[in-house]
Amino acid sequence: MDQANELLHQANIELQKIWLDQIVFTWRWWLAVCICVLPWWAWIVWRDKNNTTPLLYAGFFIMILACWLDTIGTAMGLWSYPTKTVPLTPSFPEFDLSAIPVGNMFMLQIMPNIKPITKSIILSLVASLCIQPLAVIAGLYNPKYWYHYYSIPFVVVIYLCANYLYEKMKLEQRNTCKR
């Protein structure tokens, strides 16, 4: 185990050098920074202010799940991220902590009359078949042994779980306000 940890340490030192020499302040790095900041800015401006707490509750759930699944995928070599805003992260926090949760939170609050399963399918198709290929073209994502359509059921399940938590928190918030 000590040898494996030492190899990991050496790899991290090499990754930091590469990051400083080839990644930081490139156009891809700035794009990643924008992916990190702009969704949250948009969410702050256009969120449903009456449901901020339930939305954040669902968003944090999505963040944890996205980080966990992304770490597993990168550790298994299914995909990689050629650009990072921060050098020592195994996954791409711009997606896991910004784009994915904020995209889901917007879907939770828009078109409330549409069934959650329909919204989850729309979100999964857009995320998997449009956004992921654009991330590949931009050089932000490298799906080594992962096809974009593999992500569809994961996005559907994540959205449906987040929707359940969101609706449950909204109900609790209403019940608390009535007391």
C-alpha positions in Angstrom: 0.0 0.0 0.0 2.9 2.4 0.8 4.3 1.8 -2.7 1.0 2.5 -4.3 0.6 5.7 -2.3 4.1 6.8 -3.3 3.3 6.2 -7.0 0.2 8.2 -6.6 2.2 11.0 -4.9 4.7 11.0 -7.8 1.9 11.0 -10.3 0.3 14.0 -8.6 3.6 15.9 -8.6 3.9 15.2 -12.4 0.2 16.3 -12.9 1.0 19.6 -11.1 3.9 20.3 -13.4 1.8 19.5 -16.5 -1.0 21.7 -15.2 1.4 24.7 -14.6 3.2 24.3 -17.9 0.4 23.3 -20.3 -3.1 23.9 -18.8 -3.5 26.9 -16.5 -4.6 30.1 -18.3 -5.3 28.4 -21.7 -8.6 29.0 -23.4 -9.8 25.5 -22.2 -8.9 26.4 -18.7 -10.9 29.7 -19.0 -13.8 27.7 -20.5 -13.7 25.4 -17.5 -13.7 28.4 -15.1 -16.8 29.8 -16.9 -18.5 26.4 -16.6 -17.8 26.6 -12.9 -19.0 30.1 -12.4 -21.7 31.0 -14.9 -24.3 28.3 -14.0 -24.3 29.4 -10.4 -24.5 33.0 -11.4 -27.5 32.2 -13.6 -29.1 30.1 -10.9 -28.8 32.9 -8.3 -30.5 35.3 -10.7 -33.2 33.0 -12.0 -33.9 30.5 -9.2 -37.3 30.0 -7.7 -36.6 32.1 -4.6 -39.5 30.5 -2.7 -37.9 27.1 -3.1 -34.2 27.9 -2.6 -33.8 25.5 0.3 -35.4 22.5 -1.4 -33.5 23.2 -4.7 -30.2 23.4 -2.8 -31.0 20.2 -0.9 -31.5 18.4 -4.2 -28.5 20.2 -5.8 -26.1 19.0 -3.0 -27.4 15.5 -3.3 -26.6 15.6 -7.0 -23.1 17.1 -6.3 -22.3 14.2 -4.0 -23.6 11.6 -6.3 -21.9 13.2 -9.4 -18.5 13.4 -7.6 -18.7 9.9 -6.4 -19.7 8.4 -9.8 -17.2 10.6 -11.6 -14.4 9.5 -9.3 -15.3 5.9 -9.9 -15.4 6.4 -13.7 -12.0 8.1 -13.8 -10.4 5.6 -11.4 -11.6 2.8 -13.6 -10.2 4.5 -16.6 -13.6 4.8 -18.3 -13.0 8.5 -19.1 -10.6 11.3 -18.3 -10.4 15.1 -18.2 -7.5 16.7 -20.2 -8.2 20.1 -18.7 -8.6 21.0 -15.0 -9.1 24.3 -13.2 -7.5 22.8 -10.1 -4.7 20.3 -10.6 -5.3 17.6 -8.0 -8.9 16.7 -8.5 -9.6 13.2 -10.0 -12.8 14.3 -11.6 -14.0 17.5 -13.3 -15.5 19.6 -10.5 -16.8 22.1 -13.1 -19.3 19.5 -14.2 -19.8 17.7 -10.8 -20.2 20.8 -8.6 -21.7 23.3 -11.1 -23.1 22.4 -14.5 -24.7 19.1 -13.5 -26.4 20.2 -10.2 -27.4 23.6 -11.5 -28.8 22.0 -14.7 -30.8 19.6 -12.6 -32.1 22.4 -10.3 -33.3 24.4 -13.3 -35.2 21.3 -14.6 -36.7 20.8 -11.1 -38.2 24.3 -11.1 -39.2 24.8 -14.7 -42.4 23.4 -16.3 -43.8 22.0 -13.0 -46.8 20.4 -14.8 -44.6 18.1 -16.8 -44.1 14.6 -15.3 -40.7 14.1 -13.7 -39.9 11.1 -15.9 -40.4 13.2 -19.0 -38.2 15.9 -17.7 -35.5 13.3 -16.7 -35.6 11.8 -20.2 -35.3 15.3 -21.8 -32.4 16.2 -19.5 -30.6 12.9 -20.0 -30.8 13.1 -23.8 -29.6 16.7 -23.8 -26.8 16.1 -21.3 -25.6 12.8 -22.8 -26.1 13.3 -26.5 -25.5 17.1 -26.8 -23.4 18.4 -23.9 -21.0 15.4 -23.6 -20.1 15.5 -27.3 -19.6 19.2 -27.1 -17.3 18.7 -24.1 -15.3 16.2 -26.2 -15.0 18.6 -29.1 -13.8 21.4 -26.7 -11.2 19.0 -25.3 -12.7 19.0 -21.7 -13.7 15.3 -21.7 -12.2 12.2 -23.1 -14.6 9.1 -23.0 -12.1 6.3 -23.3 -14.3 3.3 -22.7 -17.6 5.1 -22.2 -20.2 5.8 -24.9 -22.4 8.9 -24.4 -25.6 6.9 -24.4 -24.3 4.9 -21.3 -25.0 8.1 -19.3 -28.7 8.3 -20.2 -30.0 5.9 -17.4 -27.7 7.4 -14.8 -29.0 10.9 -15.5 -32.6 9.7 -15.4 -32.1 8.0 -12.1 -30.2 10.9 -10.6 -32.8 13.4 -11.7 -35.7 11.3 -10.4 -34.0 10.9 -7.0 -33.3 14.6 -6.9 -36.9 15.3 -7.8 -38.1 13.1 -5.0 -35.9 14.9 -2.5 -36.9 18.3 -3.9 -40.7 17.5 -3.6 -40.2 16.1 -0.1 -38.3 19.2 1.0 -41.0 21.5 -0.5 -43.7 19.7 1.4 -41.7 19.9 4.6 -41.1 23.6 4.0 -44.8 24.2 3.5 -45.7 22.2 6.6 -43.2 24.2 8.7 -44.5 27.5 7.4 -48.1 26.6 8.4 -47.1 26.0 12.0 
